[in-house]
């Protein structure tokens, strides 16, 4: 079998294994990209690679890519050896990323309101306010549908999030009003934040959500207009939300559940959290989010 046929065969097997192991589309894409990169740099059959080949590969990769890419490639190759070649990965010490613990910049409560007030377009104001007030990832906010919003329980159903997990998050009253007001401008039955392109009719019927880059760009512009000098991104709103909940006394385990953080240790703890404790946190969150009322 020539090198091209060899690669194509293993590439298809890798793709199938990733699907069968339930990997997210983003992981599938990045792991397959790793195989293509290894092919382009080493020009050797994937099943014939030796430790010296991989040492050279990772050494060269470090010259052109970040440690995050290196870690992804290592995980991808471990997966390939485990699930495709069915061999033990014996070269664990070939590359080891440095242990770096950084503390992300977060906004104060006043800075958060100051930043959100710089947003002029209703779709970005509503989206970023939702991200902050419910501690969402940007992808989670953009995928929200009207059916995910429950005004009776004042919770939002976050579906198929990181790790293929669903969760329920508290819905502050002011956020409900913000989302309702924005949704009323387009009344799309599929999405809270539909893609803003074309005629009003097209926007009301599209099944595509708003572009992530547009939200990030609006955040960047608002940050510049606010005069805040911190290194802030859209994801910083999620960090800020968690920090503000700690400041008002919400139990840390409740915060972990709201944010969807999980580990073998914390999963068992989440199951023991009582409903009264969650209800108490709802009142505190609603009080905190009253500052958003001036966005209405």
C-alpha positions in Angstrom: 0.0 0.0 0.0 1.4 3.4 -1.0 1.7 6.3 1.5 -1.5 8.1 0.1 -3.6 4.9 0.4 -2.2 4.2 3.8 -3.0 7.7 5.0 -6.5 7.7 3.5 -7.3 4.4 5.1 -6.2 5.5 8.6 -7.8 8.9 8.1 -11.2 7.3 7.5 -10.7 4.9 10.4 -9.8 7.8 12.7 -12.9 9.7 11.5 -15.1 6.7 12.3 -13.5 6.1 15.7 -14.1 9.7 16.7 -17.7 9.4 15.8 -18.1 6.1 17.6 -16.5 7.5 20.7 -19.0 10.4 20.7 -16.5 13.2 20.2 -17.9 16.7 19.5 -17.7 18.0 15.9 -15.0 20.5 17.0 -12.9 17.7 18.5 -13.3 15.6 15.4 -12.2 18.5 13.2 -9.1 19.3 15.3 -8.0 15.7 15.6 -8.3 15.0 11.9 -6.4 18.2 11.3 -3.6 16.8 13.4 -3.3 13.7 11.2 -3.1 15.9 8.1 -0.4 18.0 9.7 1.6 14.9 10.7 1.3 13.6 7.1 2.5 16.9 5.6 5.4 17.3 8.0 6.7 13.7 8.3 5.9 12.1 5.0 5.8 8.7 6.5 3.1 6.0 7.0 1.2 6.8 10.2 1.7 3.2 11.5 5.4 3.4 10.9 6.2 6.5 13.0 8.9 6.1 15.6 9.6 8.1 18.8 12.4 10.0 17.0 9.9 11.0 14.3 7.5 12.4 16.8 10.2 14.2 18.8 11.1 16.0 15.6 7.5 16.7 14.8 6.7 18.3 18.1 10.0 20.2 18.2 9.2 21.8 14.8 5.5 22.3 15.9 6.6 24.4 18.9 8.5 26.8 16.6 5.3 27.6 14.7 2.3 26.9 17.0 1.2 27.5 20.6 1.3 25.0 23.4 -2.5 24.6 23.1 -2.0 23.3 19.6 0.8 21.0 20.8 -1.5 19.6 23.5 -4.3 19.0 21.0 -1.9 17.2 18.6 -0.6 15.0 21.4 -4.2 14.1 22.5 -5.1 13.4 18.9 -2.1 11.0 18.4 -2.9 9.2 21.7 -6.4 8.7 20.4 -5.1 7.5 17.1 -2.8 4.9 18.7 -5.4 3.8 21.2 -8.5 3.5 19.0 -7.2 3.0 15.4 -3.8 1.3 15.7 -4.8 -0.3 19.0 -1.4 0.1 20.3 -0.2 1.4 23.7 1.0 5.0 23.6 4.5 4.6 25.0 6.0 8.0 24.3 4.3 10.0 27.0 7.5 11.9 27.8 8.1 13.0 24.3 6.4 16.3 24.9 5.0 17.8 28.1 3.4 21.2 28.2 4.5 23.5 31.0 2.1 23.9 33.9 0.9 27.5 33.7 -1.7 28.8 36.0 -3.1 32.2 35.0 -5.7 34.3 36.6 -8.1 35.8 34.0 -9.0 39.5 34.2 -12.6 40.0 35.4 -14.8 43.1 35.4 -16.2 44.6 38.6 -20.0 44.9 38.8 -19.8 48.6 37.9 -17.4 47.9 35.0 -19.8 45.2 33.6 -22.7 47.7 33.4 -20.4 50.4 32.1 -19.3 48.0 29.3 -22.7 46.7 28.4 -24.0 50.3 28.2 -21.6 51.0 25.3 -23.4 48.5 23.1 -25.8 50.2 20.6 -27.2 47.3 18.6 -30.0 45.6 20.4 -28.9 42.1 19.3 -25.4 42.5 20.8 -26.7 44.1 23.9 -29.2 41.4 24.5 -26.7 38.6 23.7 -23.8 39.9 25.8 -26.2 40.7 28.7 -27.5 37.1 28.6 -24.0 35.7 28.5 -23.1 37.7 31.6 -26.3 37.3 33.6 -26.4 33.5 33.2 -22.7 32.7 33.0 -23.0 31.3 29.4 -20.4 30.4 26.9 -20.8 32.4 23.7 -21.8 29.2 21.8 -24.5 28.4 24.4 -26.0 31.9 24.1 -26.1 31.8 20.3 -27.9 28.4 20.2 -30.7 29.5 22.6 -34.2 28.9 21.4 -37.5 30.2 22.6 -38.3 26.7 23.9 -35.2 26.8 26.1 -36.7 29.7 28.2 -39.1 28.7 31.0 -40.7 31.7 32.6 -42.6 29.6 35.1 -39.5 28.1 36.7 -37.3 31.0 35.7 -34.7 28.7 34.3 -33.0 28.3 30.9 -32.2 24.9 29.5 -28.7 24.8 28.1 -28.5 21.9 25.7 -25.7 19.8 24.4 -23.0 22.0 25.8 -19.3 21.2 26.5 -18.9 17.4 27.2 -22.3 16.7 25.5 -24.1 17.8 28.7 -27.3 19.7 29.4 -27.8 21.9 32.4 -30.4 24.3 33.8 -29.3 27.8 34.8 -31.2 30.5 36.8 -32.9 33.1 34.6 -32.9 36.5 36.2 -36.1 38.5 35.7 -34.4 41.4 34.1 -32.7 39.0 31.6 -36.1 37.5 30.7 -37.4 41.0 29.9 -34.3 41.7 27.8 -34.7 38.5 25.8 -38.4 39.0 25.3 -37.9 42.5 24.1 -35.3 41.5 21.6 -37.1 38.4 20.4 -40.2 40.6 19.7 -38.2 42.4 17.1 -37.9 39.4 14.9 -40.1 36.6 16.4 -38.0 33.8 14.9 -39.5 30.5 16.3 -36.1 28.7 16.1 -33.7 31.1 17.8 -33.4 33.9 20.2 -30.4 35.3 18.3 -31.0 34.5 14.6 -28.5 35.4 11.9 -29.1 39.1 11.1 -29.0 39.1 7.4 -31.4 39.9 4.6 -35.0 40.9 4.9 -37.1 40.9 8.1 -39.0 37.9 6.8 -35.7 36.0 6.1 -34.5 36.8 9.6 -37.7 35.6 11.1 -37.4 32.2 9.4 -33.7 31.4 9.4 -32.3 28.4 11.3 -28.8 29.9 11.4 -27.8 31.7 14.6 -26.0 35.0 14.8 -22.3 35.0 13.9 -19.9 34.5 16.8 -17.4 36.9 15.2 -20.0 39.7 15.2 -20.5 39.3 19.0 -16.8 39.3 19.6 -16.3 42.3 17.5 -19.1 44.2 19.3 -17.5 43.3 22.6 -14.1 44.6 21.5 -15.6 47.9 20.3 -17.6 48.3 23.5 -14.4 47.7 25.5 -12.5 50.3 23.6 -15.4 52.9 24.1 -15.7 52.1 27.8 -12.1 53.1 28.5 -11.6 49.9 30.6 -7.9 48.8 30.2 -8.3 45.2 31.3 -7.7 42.3 28.9 -11.3 41.3 28.5 -13.0 39.0 26.0 -16.6 37.7 25.7 -15.6 34.7 27.9 -14.5 37.2 30.6 -18.2 37.9 31.2 -18.6 34.3 32.3 -15.6 34.7 34.6 -17.0 37.9 35.9 -20.4 36.4 36.6 -18.9 33.6 38.7 -16.8 36.1 40.6 -19.8 38.3 41.3 -21.8 35.3 42.5 -19.0 34.5 45.0 -19.0 38.1 46.1 -22.7 38.0 47.0 -22.3 34.7 48.9 -23.6 32.1 46.5 -22.3 28.7 47.4 -19.3 27.6 45.3 -20.9 24.2 44.5 -24.0 26.0 43.2 -21.8 28.1 41.0 -20.0 25.1 39.6 -23.4 23.5 38.7 -24.6 26.7 37.1 -21.5 27.0 35.0 -21.5 23.4 34.0 -18.0 22.7 35.3 -17.5 19.0 36.0 -15.0 16.5 37.2 -15.1 13.0 38.7 -14.9 14.7 42.1 -17.5 17.4 41.7 -20.1 15.4 39.9 -21.1 13.5 43.0 -21.3 16.7 45.0 -23.7 18.3 42.4 -26.1 15.4 42.9 -26.3 16.2 46.6 -27.2 19.9 46.1 -30.7 20.6 47.5 -33.4 22.6 45.7 -33.7 25.1 48.6 -30.1 26.0 48.2 -30.7 26.7 44.5 -33.8 28.7 45.2 -31.9 30.9 47.6 -29.3 31.6 45.0 -32.0 32.6 42.5 -33.1 35.5 44.8 -29.5 36.7 45.2 -28.9 36.5 41.4 -32.0 38.5 40.6 -31.0 41.2 43.1 -27.5 41.3 41.5 -28.9 41.6 38.0 -31.3 44.5 38.8 -28.4 46.7 37.6 -29.2 45.6 34.1 -32.6 47.2 34.3 -31.3 50.4 32.6 -30.6 48.4 29.5 -34.4 47.9 28.9 
